Amino acid sequence: MMRPKKSVSPWRDAWRRLRRNRVAMCSLWFLVGLAVTVVLAPLLPLEPPRYVDTSRQFAAPECRPLMRQTPLLTRWADDNSLDGPRDPLDEGFGQLGPLSRQLLRLRLAMFGDRSIGPLSGTDKLGRDVLSRLCWGGRISLAVGLVATLVSLVIGVSYGAVSGYLGGRIDNLMMRLVDVLYSIPFIFVVIFVITILGDERIKDTLENQYGIDRIMIFFIVVGAIYWLTMARVVRGQVISLKNEQFVEAARALGAGRMRIIFVHLVPNLLSVVIVYLTLTIPRVMLFEAFLSFLGLGVEPPDVSWGLLANEGMRVITPVRIYWWLVLFPGLALGLPLLALNFLGDGLRDALDPRMKK
């Protein structure tokens, strides 16, 4: 007697089909490894990203780097403390969070004041490019994730409410989206960032509300990428709002907001996840573009876009310092390529028509 086959949930079936896509899985593991490396950057035996050593300006990458003493880390090791009345800008790392401080303490306990030589060369101030890439990835990936989550919350809520209510409300809400689509957002972002760059406004936000410029930058970038998400979610909600499970929830007395966010939105997760993997690269490119123009992340903070900008500035007809262009370009391009491959793989895995 044959045993009946065990039922497989749609998410487990999608994961099974995603694992068959080698390109998507390689992209996924690459992104996971990159995220772990960026988060654990304080633990790696790298020089401080802001440590200036003018004696080795534009040093080429070393094929066999040796562990060298870093004077800044030597002072920290001698003091045996990372908490003190020091100016964080002079210490080479900037403002460190609790997790980064603990990782840096562990790094000093493991490697002491020794750091790996410049695997990827140095810039015009003698700063280690590899260290700046690892620390800059924290801001670049954070911009992509935080701004995408902001656009997700706004777009899904707006599109789901518009699609479910329908009628005049839907028409009015979509006309607002059309008007916002016609506005060149690059000018809006430049205008907002320029205003917030005023010293008085900046001091007021930081002292009274605890909001720094980078956090505002995250929110502003995320707030302009929700329009397409709203349209996609609206179309999906219109196709689902007359299904039987929605009618059953309505018959049981569920309110509109409960039906939208408890019954309809969970059925859109497959579409939302695929769209997220395609939105993160767009947000990261937009941040790199603004940083390239000098309107995004400001020194001494560092991001991949800012590193690419610094590399382009030192290109001269006499000599090209190729490592200042190649490595930031790879750091920015490879994650975007992996996210696009992963998005394509998720789209195929979550599409029921692709089962065969």
C-alpha positions as CSV (number, residue, x, y, z in Angstrom):
1,M,0.0,0.0,0.0
2,M,1.5,3.3,-1.1
3,R,1.9,6.0,1.5
4,P,0.4,9.4,0.7
5,K,2.9,12.1,0.0
6,K,3.4,14.7,2.7
7,S,2.1,18.1,1.8
8,V,4.6,20.8,1.2
9,S,4.0,24.4,2.1
10,P,4.3,27.0,-0.7
11,W,7.3,28.7,1.1
12,R,9.1,25.4,1.4
13,D,8.4,24.5,-2.2
14,A,9.7,28.0,-3.3
15,W,12.9,27.4,-1.2
16,R,13.3,24.0,-2.9
17,R,13.1,25.6,-6.3
18,L,15.3,28.4,-5.4
19,R,18.1,26.0,-4.3
20,R,18.0,24.5,-7.8
21,N,19.0,27.9,-9.2
22,R,22.8,27.9,-8.8
23,V,23.2,31.5,-9.8
24,A,20.6,32.8,-7.3
25,M,22.1,30.7,-4.5
26,C,25.6,31.9,-5.2
27,S,24.3,35.4,-5.1
28,L,22.5,34.8,-1.9
29,W,25.6,33.3,-0.1
30,F,27.7,36.1,-1.5
31,L,25.3,38.7,0.0
32,V,25.2,36.9,3.3
33,G,29.0,36.8,3.4
34,L,29.3,40.4,2.5
35,A,26.8,41.4,5.2
36,V,28.6,39.4,7.9
37,T,32.0,40.9,6.8
38,V,30.6,44.4,7.0
39,V,28.9,43.9,10.3
40,L,32.1,42.4,11.8
41,A,34.4,45.0,10.3
42,P,35.6,46.2,13.8
43,L,36.7,42.6,14.5
44,L,38.9,42.3,11.5
45,P,42.7,43.2,11.8
46,L,42.4,46.2,9.6
47,E,43.7,49.7,10.2
48,P,41.2,52.4,11.4
49,P,39.4,53.8,8.4
50,R,40.3,57.4,9.3
51,Y,43.9,56.8,10.3
52,V,46.0,59.1,8.3
53,D,49.6,58.2,7.4
54,T,51.0,60.7,4.8
55,S,54.3,58.8,4.5
56,R,52.5,56.2,2.3
57,Q,50.3,58.3,0.0
58,F,49.0,56.4,-3.0
59,A,50.7,53.2,-1.9
60,A,50.0,50.4,-4.4
61,P,48.3,47.1,-3.2
62,E,50.7,44.7,-1.5
63,C,50.7,41.1,-2.6
64,R,52.1,39.8,0.7
65,P,51.0,42.2,3.4
66,L,52.6,41.9,6.8
67,M,51.1,42.6,10.2
68,R,52.3,46.1,11.3
69,Q,51.9,48.1,14.4
70,T,49.4,51.0,14.2
71,P,50.2,53.8,16.6
72,L,46.6,54.7,17.2
73,L,45.8,51.1,18.3
74,T,49.0,51.1,20.4
75,R,47.7,54.1,22.4
76,W,44.4,52.3,22.9
77,A,46.1,49.1,23.9
78,D,48.2,51.0,26.4
79,D,45.2,52.8,27.9
80,N,43.3,49.5,28.0
81,S,40.0,51.4,27.5
82,L,37.9,52.6,24.6
83,D,35.7,54.8,26.7
84,G,37.2,58.2,27.5
85,P,37.1,61.9,26.8
86,R,38.6,61.5,23.3
87,D,37.5,63.2,20.1
88,P,36.1,60.3,18.0
89,L,37.1,62.0,14.8
90,D,40.8,61.9,16.0
91,E,40.6,58.3,17.0
92,G,40.2,56.9,13.5
93,F,36.8,55.2,13.9
94,G,34.3,57.9,14.5
95,Q,31.3,57.4,16.8
96,L,31.0,53.8,17.7
97,G,27.9,52.0,18.8
98,P,27.8,49.5,21.7
99,L,28.2,46.5,19.3
100,S,31.1,48.1,17.5
101,R,32.8,48.9,20.7
102,Q,32.6,45.4,22.0
103,L,33.9,44.0,18.7
104,L,36.8,46.5,18.7
105,R,37.7,45.4,22.3
106,L,37.7,41.8,21.1
107,R,39.8,42.8,18.1
108,L,42.4,44.4,20.4
109,A,42.4,41.3,22.6
110,M,43.0,39.0,19.6
111,F,45.4,41.0,17.4
112,G,46.7,43.7,19.7
113,D,47.9,46.9,17.9
114,R,48.9,45.0,14.8
115,S,47.0,45.4,11.5
116,I,47.3,43.9,8.0
117,G,49.1,46.0,5.5
118,P,47.2,47.7,2.6
119,L,45.8,44.8,0.6
120,S,44.0,47.3,-1.6
121,G,46.4,50.1,-1.4
122,T,46.1,53.6,0.2
123,D,44.5,56.9,-0.8
124,K,45.9,60.4,-1.0
125,L,46.0,60.7,2.8
126,G,47.6,57.2,3.3
127,R,44.4,55.7,4.6
128,D,43.8,51.9,4.0
129,V,41.4,51.5,1.1
130,L,40.3,48.0,2.2
131,S,39.4,49.2,5.7
132,R,37.5,52.1,4.3
133,L,35.6,49.7,2.0
134,C,34.6,47.5,4.9
135,W,33.5,50.4,7.1
136,G,31.9,52.2,4.1
137,G,29.9,49.1,3.3
138,R,28.1,49.6,6.6
139,I,26.6,52.9,5.5
140,S,25.9,51.8,1.9
141,L,24.1,48.6,2.9
142,A,22.3,50.4,5.7
143,V,21.0,53.0,3.2
144,G,19.8,50.3,1.0
145,L,18.0,48.3,3.7
146,V,16.6,51.2,5.8
147,A,15.4,53.3,2.8
148,T,13.9,50.2,1.2
149,L,12.0,49.3,4.4
150,V,10.7,52.9,4.6
151,S,9.5,52.6,1.0
152,L,8.0,49.2,1.8
153,V,6.0,50.4,4.8
154,I,4.6,53.5,2.9
155,G,4.1,51.8,-0.4
156,V,2.4,48.6,0.9
157,S,0.1,50.5,3.3
158,Y,-0.8,53.2,0.7
159,G,-1.4,50.7,-2.2
160,A,-3.3,48.2,-0.1
161,V,-5.7,50.9,1.3
162,S,-6.2,52.4,-2.1
163,G,-6.9,49.1,-3.8
164,Y,-9.3,47.8,-1.2
165,L,-11.4,51.0,-0.7
166,G,-11.7,51.6,-4.5
167,G,-14.1,54.2,-6.0
168,R,-13.4,57.9,-5.5
169,I,-10.9,57.3,-2.7
170,D,-8.8,55.0,-5.0
171,N,-9.0,57.5,-7.8
172,L,-7.9,60.4,-5.7
173,M,-5.0,58.4,-4.1
174,M,-3.8,57.3,-7.5
175,R,-4.0,60.8,-9.0
176,L,-1.7,61.9,-6.1
177,V,0.7,59.2,-7.1
178,D,0.6,60.4,-10.7
179,V,1.4,63.9,-9.6
180,L,4.3,62.7,-7.5
181,Y,5.6,60.7,-10.4
182,S,5.9,63.9,-12.5
183,I,8.2,65.6,-9.9
184,P,11.9,65.1,-10.6
185,F,12.9,63.6,-7.2
186,I,16.6,64.3,-7.6
187,F,15.8,68.0,-7.2
188,V,13.5,67.3,-4.2
189,V,16.2,65.3,-2.5
190,I,18.9,67.9,-3.2
191,F,16.6,70.7,-1.9
192,V,15.8,68.8,1.3
193,I,19.4,67.8,2.0
194,T,20.6,71.3,1.3
195,I,18.1,72.7,3.8
196,L,19.0,70.1,6.4
197,G,22.6,70.8,5.9
198,D,22.3,74.2,7.5
199,E,24.3,74.3,10.8
200,R,21.4,75.7,12.9
201,I,18.9,73.1,11.7
202,K,21.5,70.3,12.0
203,D,22.3,71.3,15.6
204,T,18.6,71.5,16.5
205,L,17.8,68.1,15.1
206,E,20.8,66.4,16.8
207,N,20.5,68.1,20.2
208,Q,16.7,68.1,20.6
209,Y,15.6,65.1,18.7
210,G,18.7,63.0,18.5
211,I,18.5,62.7,14.7
212,D,21.7,63.0,12.7
213,R,22.1,63.8,9.0
214,I,22.6,60.3,7.9
215,M,19.3,59.1,9.5
216,I,17.5,61.9,7.7
217,F,19.2,60.9,4.5
218,F,17.9,57.3,4.9
219,I,14.3,58.5,5.5
220,V,14.3,61.0,2.6
221,V,15.7,58.4,0.1
222,G,13.2,55.8,1.2
223,A,10.3,58.2,1.1
224,I,10.7,58.7,-2.7
225,Y,10.8,55.0,-3.7
226,W,7.4,53.9,-2.6
227,L,5.3,55.0,-5.6
228,T,6.0,51.9,-7.8
229,M,5.4,49.7,-4.7
230,A,2.1,51.3,-4.1
231,R,0.9,50.7,-7.7
232,V,2.1,47.0,-7.6
233,V,0.3,46.4,-4.3
234,R,-2.8,48.2,-5.4
235,G,-3.1,46.0,-8.5
236,Q,-2.7,42.8,-6.5
237,V,-5.2,43.9,-3.8
238,I,-7.8,44.6,-6.5
239,S,-7.4,41.1,-7.9
240,L,-7.7,39.5,-4.4
241,K,-10.3,41.6,-2.6
242,N,-13.3,39.7,-4.0
243,E,-11.9,36.2,-3.2
244,Q,-13.7,33.9,-0.9
245,F,-11.4,34.2,2.0
246,V,-12.0,38.0,2.0
247,E,-15.7,37.5,1.9
248,A,-15.5,35.0,4.8
249,A,-13.5,37.5,6.9
250,R,-16.0,40.2,6.1
251,A,-18.9,37.9,7.0
252,L,-17.3,37.2,10.4
253,G,-17.3,41.0,11.1
254,A,-13.7,41.8,10.4
255,G,-13.1,45.5,9.8
256,R,-11.5,47.1,6.8
257,M,-8.1,47.6,8.3
258,R,-8.0,44.0,9.7
259,I,-9.0,42.6,6.3
260,I,-6.3,44.7,4.6
261,F,-3.3,44.1,6.9
262,V,-4.2,40.6,8.3
263,H,-5.8,38.9,5.3
264,L,-4.7,40.7,2.1
265,V,-1.1,41.9,2.8
266,P,0.2,38.5,3.9
267,N,-0.9,37.1,0.5
268,L,1.2,39.7,-1.2
269,L,4.5,38.8,0.5
270,S,5.9,36.9,-2.6
271,V,5.5,40.0,-4.8
272,V,6.8,42.3,-2.1
273,I,9.9,40.2,-1.5
274,V,10.8,40.1,-5.2
275,Y,10.3,43.8,-5.5
276,L,12.5,44.5,-2.4
277,T,15.4,42.7,-4.0
278,L,15.1,44.9,-7.0
279,T,14.6,48.1,-5.0
280,I,17.7,47.8,-2.8
281,P,20.1,48.1,-5.8
282,R,18.2,51.2,-7.0
283,V,18.5,52.8,-3.6
284,M,22.2,52.0,-3.3
285,L,22.9,53.4,-6.7
286,F,21.0,56.6,-5.8
287,E,23.0,56.9,-2.6
288,A,26.2,56.4,-4.6
289,F,25.1,59.0,-7.1
290,L,24.4,61.6,-4.4
291,S,27.6,60.8,-2.6
292,F,29.4,61.1,-5.9
293,L,28.0,64.6,-6.3
294,G,28.9,65.5,-2.7
295,L,25.3,65.6,-1.5
296,G,25.1,62.3,0.3
297,V,27.5,60.9,2.9
298,E,29.9,63.6,4.1
299,P,33.5,63.1,5.2
300,P,34.9,61.9,7.5
301,D,32.1,59.3,7.2
302,V,32.6,57.0,4.3
303,S,30.5,55.0,1.8
304,W,31.1,53.2,-1.4
305,G,29.8,56.1,-3.5
306,L,32.1,58.5,-1.7
307,L,35.1,56.2,-2.3
308,A,34.2,56.1,-6.0
309,N,34.1,59.9,-6.0
310,E,37.5,60.1,-4.4
311,G,38.9,57.6,-6.9
312,M,37.7,59.7,-9.8
313,R,39.2,62.9,-8.5
314,V,42.7,61.5,-8.4
315,I,42.7,60.3,-12.1
316,T,45.2,62.5,-13.9
317,P,46.7,62.4,-17.4
318,V,50.1,61.7,-15.8
319,R,49.1,58.7,-13.7
320,I,46.0,56.7,-12.9
321,Y,45.8,55.1,-9.4
322,W,43.8,52.2,-10.6
323,W,43.2,50.7,-7.2
324,L,41.2,53.7,-6.1
325,V,38.8,53.2,-8.9
326,L,38.7,49.4,-9.3
327,F,38.1,48.3,-5.7
328,P,35.3,50.8,-4.9
329,G,33.7,50.0,-8.3
330,L,33.8,46.3,-7.5
331,A,32.4,46.8,-4.0
332,L,29.5,48.8,-5.4
333,G,28.9,46.7,-8.6
334,L,29.1,43.1,-7.3
335,P,26.4,43.4,-4.6
336,L,24.1,45.1,-7.1
337,L,24.7,42.3,-9.6
338,A,24.1,39.7,-6.9
339,L,20.8,41.4,-5.8
340,N,19.5,41.4,-9.4
341,F,20.3,37.7,-9.9
342,L,18.7,36.9,-6.5
343,G,15.6,38.9,-7.5
344,D,15.3,37.0,-10.7
345,G,15.7,33.7,-8.9
346,L,13.1,34.6,-6.3
347,R,10.6,35.7,-9.0
348,D,10.9,32.3,-10.7
349,A,10.8,30.4,-7.4
350,L,7.7,32.2,-6.1
351,D,5.8,32.1,-9.3
352,P,3.4,29.1,-9.3
353,R,3.4,28.9,-13.1
354,M,7.2,28.1,-13.0
355,K,6.8,24.8,-11.0
356,K,7.3,22.7,-14.0
